[in-house]
Amino acid sequence: MGAHAHGPGEGHGGPGRGGHAHGGHAHGVAENADRRWLSIALALISGFMVVEVVVGIIARSVALLSDAAHMLTDAASIVLALIAIRLSARPARGGYTYGLKRSEILSAQANGLSLLLLGAYLGYEGVARLIDPPEVTGGLVLTTALAGVVVNLAAAWCMSKANRSSLNVEGAFQHVLNDLYAFIATAVAGLVVLTTGFARADAIAGLVVVVLMIKAGVDLLRASGRVLLEAAPAGVEPDEVGGRLVAHGQVAEVHDLHVWQITSGEVSLSAHVLVAAEGDCHAVREDLEAVLRAEYGITHTTLQVDHLDDPAPRGRTDGEHCLTAHGPVHRAAPRAH
């Protein structure tokens, strides 16, 4: 059995040896840009939130107060995202062999959960106001909501400039985006109250936003949960990948295949590959790494490549695809000689 070789930042290994390869990552510039855009959005949201609380109390508008509460969670989500970006940038050391990259996923989980909890609370308040609507100052609500649309458009634009492939940034962005929807709904409600006197429009607007918040929260929890449970990333099917690897002319079997994400955009793969007796393990490993990089975008791979000592190990028949205690085993079909 070949050794499982590890080396930082390079592929290596000769016949009968394992190999570890990953692409270089220039994260420093992107992380600084993300922090800058998120900080600008945080300043915009925090300043307007204070104004909205005061106006919401004066106007007795549940929609405005709901928006203000949501803006508070927006600010908190951005602060959490900034902290997670800083933590994830720390180099790996000690027992944290991947560093603290998963802190971004924990931040996304917190953002998703906060959307659900806030949605539940605002849903309760909205139903209560729908049953017994208070008097609402439509003109004040409309004016404040229109100002909120402008502020949130600016904040959302800033955050769209950051790396939204990161679930951490996406979580904070979803908070701001939902707040933008809330302000649009509140502006419509304010206009309805102002022109028709229909006070329940305010509560209805709040409930519409609650539905959007819950959807965004569920999506965030689902996506971040897949990373924490080390599921294969969306769009990458391990059985398909195994079949593609075993299609190589010199590969006899692929097993112990694992595909997972360390954090958003960082996909890793490991597998044990058995090569035909006449095959070149080193060349096969390089070929397989090229396939994974070109077809699946996977650049962080750990492949243990060995020769197939027994032409029919463990009583297999050619072309068989079965399950063992270690998961799916992919074996090559008979090839004409």
C-alpha positions in Angstrom: 0.0 0.0 0.0 1.4 3.4 -0.9 2.0 6.2 1.6 -0.4 9.1 1.8 1.8 12.0 1.2 1.0 15.6 2.1 2.7 18.7 1.0 1.7 22.3 1.3 0.8 24.0 -1.9 2.2 21.3 -4.3 1.4 18.0 -5.9 3.9 15.3 -5.5 4.3 11.5 -5.2 5.8 8.9 -7.4 4.5 5.4 -8.4 2.7 3.8 -5.5 2.6 7.1 -3.6 -0.3 9.4 -2.6 -0.5 13.0 -3.7 -2.0 16.2 -2.3 -2.5 19.2 -4.5 -4.4 22.4 -4.2 -4.5 25.7 -6.1 -3.1 28.9 -4.7 -5.6 31.3 -3.0 -5.1 35.1 -3.0 -7.6 36.0 -0.3 -6.0 39.0 1.3 -7.1 41.6 -1.2 -10.6 40.2 -1.5 -11.0 40.1 2.3 -9.9 43.7 2.6 -12.4 44.7 -0.1 -15.2 42.7 1.6 -14.5 44.4 4.9 -14.5 47.9 3.4 -17.9 47.4 1.6 -19.5 45.8 4.6 -18.3 48.6 6.9 -19.8 51.2 4.6 -23.1 49.3 4.6 -23.0 49.1 8.4 -22.6 52.8 8.7 -25.5 53.6 6.4 -27.8 51.1 8.2 -26.9 52.0 11.8 -27.5 55.8 11.2 -30.8 55.3 9.6 -32.0 52.8 12.1 -31.9 55.4 14.9 -34.0 57.8 12.8 -36.5 55.1 12.0 -37.0 54.0 15.7 -37.9 57.6 16.6 -40.3 58.1 13.7 -41.9 54.7 14.2 -42.7 55.5 17.8 -44.2 58.9 16.8 -46.2 57.5 13.9 -47.3 54.4 15.9 -46.4 52.2 12.9 -45.7 48.5 13.4 -44.3 48.3 9.9 -41.7 51.0 10.7 -40.8 49.5 14.0 -40.6 46.1 12.4 -38.2 47.6 9.8 -36.1 49.2 12.6 -35.9 45.9 14.4 -34.9 44.2 11.2 -32.3 46.9 10.6 -30.9 46.1 14.0 -30.4 42.5 13.0 -28.9 43.8 9.7 -26.3 45.7 11.6 -25.7 42.7 13.9 -25.4 40.4 10.9 -22.8 42.7 9.2 -20.8 43.0 12.5 -20.9 39.1 12.7 -19.8 38.8 9.1 -16.9 41.2 9.7 -15.8 39.2 12.7 -16.0 35.9 10.8 -14.0 37.3 7.9 -11.2 38.3 10.3 -11.3 35.0 12.1 -11.3 32.9 8.9 -8.2 34.9 7.6 -6.1 33.6 10.6 -3.6 31.0 9.5 -3.9 27.3 10.5 -2.1 26.5 13.7 -2.2 23.9 16.5 -5.2 21.7 16.5 -7.0 23.9 14.0 -5.5 22.4 10.8 -7.9 24.3 8.6 -7.6 27.5 10.6 -11.0 29.1 11.5 -12.5 29.1 8.1 -15.7 27.5 9.3 -16.4 30.6 11.4 -17.9 32.1 8.2 -20.4 29.1 8.1 -21.3 29.6 11.7 -22.0 33.3 11.0 -24.3 32.3 8.1 -26.1 29.9 10.4 -26.6 32.6 13.0 -27.9 35.0 10.3 -30.3 32.4 9.0 -31.6 31.6 12.5 -32.0 35.3 13.4 -34.1 35.8 10.3 -36.4 33.0 11.3 -36.7 34.2 14.9 -37.3 37.8 13.9 -39.8 36.6 11.3 -41.7 34.6 13.9 -41.9 37.6 16.3 -42.9 40.1 13.6 -45.5 37.6 12.3 -47.1 37.5 15.8 -47.1 41.3 16.0 -48.4 41.7 12.5 -51.3 39.3 13.2 -52.2 41.2 16.4 -52.1 44.5 14.5 -54.2 43.0 11.7 -56.9 42.0 14.2 -56.8 45.3 16.2 -55.1 47.9 14.0 -53.8 51.1 15.8 -54.1 54.5 14.3 -51.2 55.0 11.8 -49.8 58.3 10.5 -49.7 57.5 6.8 -47.7 60.5 5.6 -44.9 60.0 8.1 -44.7 56.3 7.4 -44.6 56.9 3.6 -41.8 59.6 3.9 -39.7 57.5 6.2 -40.1 54.3 4.2 -39.1 56.1 0.9 -36.0 57.4 2.7 -35.4 53.8 3.9 -35.6 52.5 0.4 -32.8 54.8 -0.7 -30.6 53.9 2.2 -31.1 50.2 1.8 -30.5 50.4 -1.9 -27.2 52.0 -1.2 -26.3 49.4 1.5 -27.4 46.5 -0.8 -25.3 48.0 -3.6 -22.2 48.2 -1.3 -22.7 44.6 -0.2 -23.2 43.3 -3.7 -19.6 44.4 -4.3 -18.4 42.0 -1.7 -17.9 38.3 -2.4 -21.4 36.9 -2.3 -20.2 33.4 -3.0 -19.3 33.4 0.7 -22.3 32.2 2.7 -21.1 34.6 5.4 -21.4 37.6 3.2 -24.6 36.2 1.6 -26.2 35.9 5.0 -25.6 39.6 5.8 -26.7 40.6 2.3 -30.0 38.7 2.7 -30.7 40.6 5.8 -30.2 43.9 4.0 -32.1 42.7 0.9 -35.1 41.7 3.0 -35.0 45.1 4.7 -35.2 46.7 1.3 -38.3 44.7 0.5 -39.7 45.7 3.9 -39.3 49.4 3.2 -40.9 49.0 -0.2 -43.9 47.2 1.4 -44.0 49.8 4.1 -44.0 52.7 1.6 -46.9 51.0 -0.2 -48.7 50.6 3.1 -48.1 54.2 4.0 -49.5 55.4 0.7 -52.6 53.2 1.1 -53.2 54.5 4.7 -52.7 58.1 3.5 -55.1 57.8 0.5 -57.7 55.4 1.8 -57.4 55.4 5.6 -57.1 51.6 5.6 -55.0 51.1 8.7 -54.6 47.3 8.3 -52.4 47.9 5.2 -49.5 48.5 7.6 -49.9 45.1 9.3 -50.4 43.4 5.9 -47.1 44.9 4.7 -45.3 43.6 7.8 -46.7 40.0 7.1 -45.5 40.1 3.5 -42.0 40.9 4.7 -42.2 38.1 7.3 -42.8 35.5 4.5 -39.7 36.8 2.6 -37.6 36.7 5.8 -38.6 33.1 6.6 -37.8 32.0 3.1 -34.3 33.6 3.2 -33.7 32.2 6.7 -34.5 28.6 5.6 -32.3 28.9 2.5 -29.4 30.1 4.6 -29.8 27.4 7.2 -30.1 24.7 4.5 -27.0 25.9 2.6 -24.8 26.4 5.7 -26.0 23.1 7.2 -24.8 21.2 4.2 -21.3 22.6 4.8 -21.3 21.8 8.5 -22.6 18.3 7.8 -19.8 17.9 5.2 -22.2 17.1 2.4 -21.0 17.4 -1.2 -21.4 20.9 -2.5 -24.5 21.6 -4.6 -23.9 20.7 -8.2 -21.2 18.0 -7.4 -22.5 14.4 -7.4 -19.9 12.1 -5.8 -21.1 9.0 -7.7 -20.7 11.0 -11.0 -17.2 12.1 -9.9 -16.3 8.5 -9.0 -17.5 7.2 -12.3 -15.6 10.0 -14.1 -12.3 9.1 -12.3 -12.6 5.3 -12.9 -13.2 6.0 -16.6 -9.5 6.8 -16.9 -7.8 4.1 -19.0 -5.4 2.9 -16.3 -7.7 3.2 -13.3 -9.1 -0.1 -12.0 -11.0 1.1 -8.9 -11.8 4.2 -6.9 -13.0 3.9 -3.3 -13.1 5.9 0.0 -14.2 8.9 -2.2 -15.2 12.0 -0.1 -16.2 15.4 -1.4 -16.9 18.2 1.1 -16.5 21.9 1.7 -14.2 23.5 4.2 -16.1 26.8 3.7 -17.8 28.6 0.9 -16.0 28.1 -2.4 -13.3 25.8 -0.9 -14.1 22.2 -2.1 -11.9 19.3 -1.0 -11.8 15.8 -2.3 -10.0 12.6 -1.1 -10.0 9.1 -2.6 -8.0 5.9 -2.8 -7.3 5.0 -6.5 -6.1 1.6 -7.6 -4.2 1.6 -10.9 -3.7 -1.4 -13.3 -0.4 -3.3 -12.8 1.1 -1.7 -15.9 -0.1 1.8 -15.1 2.0 4.8 -14.0 0.6 5.9 -10.6 2.3 9.3 -10.8 1.0 10.1 -14.2 -2.5 8.8 -13.4 -2.7 11.0 -10.3 -1.7 14.1 -12.3 -4.3 13.2 -15.0 -7.1 12.8 -12.4 -6.2 16.0 -10.7 -6.4 17.8 -14.0 -9.9 16.3 -14.6 -11.1 17.3 -11.2 -9.8 20.8 -11.7 -11.1 21.3 -15.2 -14.5 19.6 -15.0 -15.5 20.2 -11.4 -13.4 23.1 -10.2 -11.9 21.0 -7.4 -8.3 22.1 -6.8 -7.8 20.8 -3.2 -7.3 17.1 -3.7 -5.7 14.2 -1.7 -5.4 11.1 -3.9 -3.7 8.0 -2.6 -2.8 6.1 -5.7 -1.6 2.4 -5.6 -1.1 -0.5 -8.0 -3.8 -3.1 -8.1 -2.0 -6.2 -6.7 -4.8 -8.6 -7.3 -6.6 -8.5 -10.6 -9.9 -9.4 -8.8 -9.6 -8.1 -5.2 -12.3 -9.1 -2.7 -14.0 -11.3 -5.2 -15.2 -8.5 -7.4 -16.5 -8.9 -11.0 -15.5 -6.3 -13.6 -18.0 -3.5 -14.1 -19.5 -4.0 -10.6 -20.6 -0.9 -8.5 -21.3 -1.9 -4.9 -21.3 -0.5 -1.4 -18.9 -1.4 1.4 -18.5 -0.1 4.9 -16.5 2.8 3.4 -19.1 3.9 0.9 -19.4 3.5 -2.8 -16.8 1.6 -4.8 -16.3 2.5 -8.4 -14.7 -0.2 -10.6 -13.8 -0.1 -14.2 -15.7 -2.1 -16.7 -13.8 -4.7 -18.8 -11.7 -3.1 -21.4 -10.8 -4.6 -24.8 -7.1 -5.4 -25.3 
